[in-house]
Structure formats: C-alpha cells, structure tokens
Amino acid sequence: ALGLGRIVAGLPGPSDGVVRVEETEVEGAADRIVLAVSHSTMLVSARVAREAAAFLATGRFLRESG
C-alpha cells in the first residue's frame, strides 16, 4: 500500500495506495486477482501486463508466481 492516498488520507484496509481493494470488486466478474504492486507501478509491471493479457484472451488470470 504505497502511494499518495496512504500519505494524505490513509486508506482503510488493503489498497495499492490510491484505490482500496474493496473498490475493485465487481459482482458477477468471471475472475479476480490482487497483485502486490503500487498503483503507479501497475503501468510498468510485466506481471500485470501478462495477467491482463491472459484475462483479455481467456477470461481468466494466470495466477503465476513471482
């Protein structure tokens, strides 16, 4: 939980520092994954890119380790 939200407002519960995990829940979603990356790091994370590509191609996340 790194990010401006943690410094300025202090987000309750698990978050990426900007968005709370709870806010990402979508009823009826086909799959869901929570990765240990900060909000801004998602833009450059190879793992996030692989997981997003897998979801777009198959409707499921890879859930690879590392």
Phi, psi and omega in degrees: 000077177248149177142171184300324180301325180290322182284314186279304188254332184069090183286133177282140177079180180298140180200172174261013181097345180231317183240132177284143179306319180304327181288347183266357182289130178236117180299132178083006179298144181291329183199164179206144178216145176239121181250150181275071176225151178283166183303310182286333179291336179304328183293335184241007182278122177295323180295316178299318179297317179296316180295317179296317179297318179297318180295317180295326181279326189235346184082009179221151176273157180287320185060040177287151179273152176091000000 
